[in-house]
């Protein structure tokens, strides 16, 4: 349970950094509390998408991973971010990613920040 909480916090922090750095990734809300709640919900949604959908897509695109020496991971991350944006829209969460190249840059930022936060935050395996 602690590991799930840490990963959700890392996802929320990484999404917050991407929202802050990239103009076309938006999170809107009436108040700071509503924005924070939306960010946590989007982080949970992003975690579910990465847990369920991403492995299937990676398996189906394995030849492209090999052919591009792993660079296709950027495309997969962008697609997972776009899927999260689409699902957030369907769930009436005020999170939106505008365009594929924005998603590629956002996915790269989220990957780097999430990795750094997972290194710094405790993982609960004590």
Secondary structure, 3 states (H helix, E strand, C coil): CHHHHHHHHHHHHHHHHHHHHCCCEEECCCCHHHHHHHHHHHHHHHHHHHHHHHHHHHHHCHHHHHHCCCCHHHHHHHHHHHHHHHHHHHCCCCEEECCHHHHHHHHHHHHHHHHHHHHHCCCCCC
